[in-house]
Amino acid sequence: MRKCFYIGILGFLIVFFASTIPCYSEETARQRIIDEKVMKFLDKMKNRWRDLNVPEADGKILYEIIVQSKYQKALEVGTSTGHSAIWMAWALSKTGGKLVTIEIDEGRYRQALANFKEAGLSEYIDARLADAHQLVNELLGPFDFVFIDADKDWYTNYAKALVPKLETGGCIAAHNVEEPEPLHRGGYRMGTDEYYKYMKSLPGFKTSIHPQSRADVSVSYKKRKGK
C-alpha cells in the first residue's frame, strides 16, 4: 500500500514538472527576444541621447535596483525621450511589472513612444502626456519604485506627494542630486539640496547618493519595520 502511495506521488511530480517545462522554455525564449531587441536599440542609440536624458551608467543603476529588489510598480516623473524609461521597463519585463512615466512636452513624449516601440517595450510602459505637478497628486499608487528626473526645484514637492504612496521596502531615486554643502564654490543646485535634506530628515527612510552614479543619483529606501 505504501509502495503504491509513493509511486503515485512520484508519478504526480513527474507529470507536474514535465508540464511546467514548456512554460519556462517559452518564457525564457520570450525574454531572450526582448533582451536582444532592447540591447540592439540601446547599442544603436549609444551616445545619441539628447534632451537631458540620463547617461547609460545611471540607466544601468535603475535597471539593477529594480531587478535586485524585484520591484513591479514603478513611476517615473520626467520621461524626456525615454532613455531611463527603457532601462526601467527592461528590468520590469523580468520582474513582471510595469512603468508609469510622465512627460509634459508633447514632442519629447511622441519621440519617447516611438523609442519604446522600437525597443520592444511598449507593453511594459504606461506613458502619460501630462503635467506631473498635478498628476502625481492624482495617481493612487501604491508604487514600489519611483524615479524623479524633472524640474529640480519641484523635487521636494514630488517627494511629499509620493512618499505616502510608496510601499514599505520601496525606493525613491532622483537624478542630479548633490549632498548639501556650503556654497563656497559658487555652486547652484537648483533645489535638489532641499530635496536631499528632506529625504534625509524622514526617519522611515535611508537616503544616500549612489556611489556608481555618473550624475548623482540619490536613492531613498523605505525601511521595513525593525530595520
DANORPE-V174824 format. One record per pair of residues at least 6 apart in sequence whose C-alpha atoms are under 7 Angstrom apart, sorted by the first residue. I is the first residue (numbers start at 1). GAP is how many residues later the second one is. D is the distance in whole Angstrom. If there is no record, write none. Layout:
i=I gap=GAP d=D
i=I gap=GAP d=D
This chain:
i=34 gap=86 d=7
i=37 gap=82 d=6
i=37 gap=83 d=6
i=38 gap=81 d=5
i=38 gap=82 d=7
i=41 gap=78 d=6
i=51 gap=29 d=6
i=53 gap=27 d=6
i=53 gap=30 d=6
i=53 gap=31 d=7
i=54 gap=29 d=7
i=54 gap=30 d=6
i=57 gap=156 d=6
i=57 gap=157 d=6
i=58 gap=155 d=5
i=58 gap=156 d=6
i=59 gap=25 d=5
i=59 gap=28 d=6
i=60 gap=27 d=7
i=62 gap=25 d=7
i=62 gap=26 d=6
i=63 gap=24 d=5
i=63 gap=25 d=5
i=63 gap=28 d=5
i=66 gap=25 d=6
i=67 gap=24 d=6
i=67 gap=28 d=7
i=70 gap=25 d=6
i=71 gap=24 d=7
i=71 gap=73 d=6
i=71 gap=74 d=6
i=72 gap=20 d=6
i=72 gap=23 d=6
i=72 gap=24 d=6
i=72 gap=25 d=4
i=72 gap=26 d=6
i=72 gap=72 d=7
i=73 gap=24 d=6
i=73 gap=25 d=6
i=73 gap=26 d=6
i=73 gap=70 d=5
i=73 gap=71 d=5
i=73 gap=72 d=6
i=74 gap=24 d=6
i=74 gap=25 d=5
i=74 gap=26 d=6
i=74 gap=69 d=6
i=74 gap=70 d=6
i=74 gap=71 d=5
i=74 gap=72 d=6
i=75 gap=24 d=6
i=75 gap=25 d=5
i=75 gap=26 d=6
i=75 gap=68 d=7
i=75 gap=70 d=6
i=75 gap=71 d=5
i=75 gap=72 d=6
i=76 gap=24 d=6
i=76 gap=25 d=4
i=76 gap=26 d=6
i=76 gap=70 d=6
i=76 gap=71 d=5
i=76 gap=72 d=6
i=77 gap=24 d=6
i=77 gap=25 d=5
i=77 gap=55 d=7
i=77 gap=70 d=6
i=77 gap=71 d=5
i=77 gap=72 d=6
i=77 gap=73 d=6
i=78 gap=23 d=7
i=78 gap=24 d=5
i=78 gap=25 d=5
i=78 gap=70 d=7
i=78 gap=71 d=5
i=78 gap=72 d=5
i=79 gap=6 d=7
i=79 gap=22 d=6
i=79 gap=23 d=6
i=79 gap=24 d=5
i=80 gap=23 d=6
i=80 gap=28 d=5
i=80 gap=29 d=7
i=80 gap=32 d=7
i=81 gap=27 d=5
i=81 gap=28 d=6
i=81 gap=30 d=6
i=81 gap=31 d=4
i=82 gap=30 d=5
i=82 gap=33 d=7
i=86 gap=30 d=7
i=89 gap=9 d=7
i=89 gap=10 d=6
i=89 gap=32 d=7
i=89 gap=35 d=6
i=89 gap=36 d=7
i=90 gap=31 d=7
i=92 gap=6 d=6
i=93 gap=31 d=7
i=98 gap=26 d=5
i=98 gap=27 d=6
i=99 gap=25 d=6
i=99 gap=26 d=5
i=99 gap=27 d=6
i=100 gap=25 d=6
i=100 gap=26 d=5
i=100 gap=27 d=6
i=101 gap=25 d=6
i=101 gap=26 d=5
i=101 gap=27 d=6
i=102 gap=25 d=6
i=102 gap=26 d=5
i=102 gap=27 d=6
i=102 gap=28 d=6
i=102 gap=30 d=6
i=103 gap=6 d=6
i=103 gap=25 d=6
i=103 gap=26 d=5
i=103 gap=27 d=6
i=104 gap=25 d=6
i=104 gap=26 d=5
i=104 gap=27 d=5
i=106 gap=23 d=7
i=109 gap=20 d=6
i=116 gap=6 d=5
i=136 gap=22 d=7
i=136 gap=25 d=7
i=137 gap=24 d=6
i=141 gap=24 d=6
i=142 gap=23 d=5
i=142 gap=24 d=6
i=142 gap=25 d=6
i=143 gap=22 d=6
i=143 gap=23 d=5
i=143 gap=24 d=6
i=144 gap=22 d=6
i=144 gap=23 d=5
i=144 gap=26 d=4
i=144 gap=27 d=6
i=145 gap=25 d=6
i=145 gap=26 d=5
i=145 gap=27 d=6
i=146 gap=25 d=6
i=146 gap=26 d=5
i=146 gap=27 d=6
i=147 gap=25 d=6
i=147 gap=26 d=5
i=147 gap=27 d=5
i=148 gap=25 d=6
i=148 gap=26 d=5
i=148 gap=27 d=6
i=149 gap=25 d=6
i=149 gap=26 d=5
i=152 gap=38 d=6
i=152 gap=39 d=6
i=152 gap=40 d=6
i=153 gap=37 d=6
i=153 gap=38 d=4
i=153 gap=39 d=7
i=155 gap=37 d=7
i=155 gap=40 d=6
i=156 gap=38 d=7
i=156 gap=39 d=5
i=156 gap=42 d=7
i=168 gap=54 d=5
i=168 gap=55 d=6
i=168 gap=56 d=6
i=169 gap=52 d=6
i=169 gap=53 d=5
i=169 gap=54 d=6
i=169 gap=55 d=6
i=170 gap=51 d=6
i=170 gap=52 d=5
i=171 gap=48 d=7
i=171 gap=49 d=5
i=171 gap=50 d=4
i=171 gap=51 d=6
i=172 gap=47 d=6
i=172 gap=48 d=5
i=172 gap=49 d=7
i=173 gap=44 d=7
i=173 gap=45 d=5
i=173 gap=46 d=4
i=173 gap=47 d=6
i=174 gap=43 d=6
i=174 gap=44 d=5
i=174 gap=45 d=7
i=175 gap=40 d=7
i=175 gap=41 d=6
i=175 gap=42 d=5
i=175 gap=43 d=7
i=176 gap=39 d=5
i=176 gap=40 d=5
i=176 gap=41 d=6
i=177 gap=15 d=5
i=177 gap=16 d=7
i=177 gap=19 d=7
i=177 gap=39 d=5
i=177 gap=40 d=6
i=177 gap=41 d=6
i=178 gap=14 d=7
i=178 gap=15 d=6
i=178 gap=38 d=6
i=179 gap=14 d=6
i=179 gap=17 d=7
i=180 gap=13 d=5
i=199 gap=8 d=7
i=200 gap=7 d=6
i=204 gap=18 d=6
i=204 gap=19 d=6
i=205 gap=15 d=6
i=205 gap=16 d=5
i=205 gap=17 d=5
i=205 gap=18 d=6
i=206 gap=14 d=5
i=206 gap=15 d=5
i=206 gap=16 d=7
i=206 gap=17 d=7
i=207 gap=12 d=6
i=207 gap=13 d=4
i=207 gap=14 d=7
i=208 gap=10 d=6
i=208 gap=11 d=6
i=208 gap=12 d=7
i=209 gap=7 d=6
i=209 gap=8 d=6
i=209 gap=9 d=4
i=209 gap=10 d=6
i=210 gap=6 d=7
i=210 gap=7 d=6
i=210 gap=8 d=6
i=210 gap=9 d=6
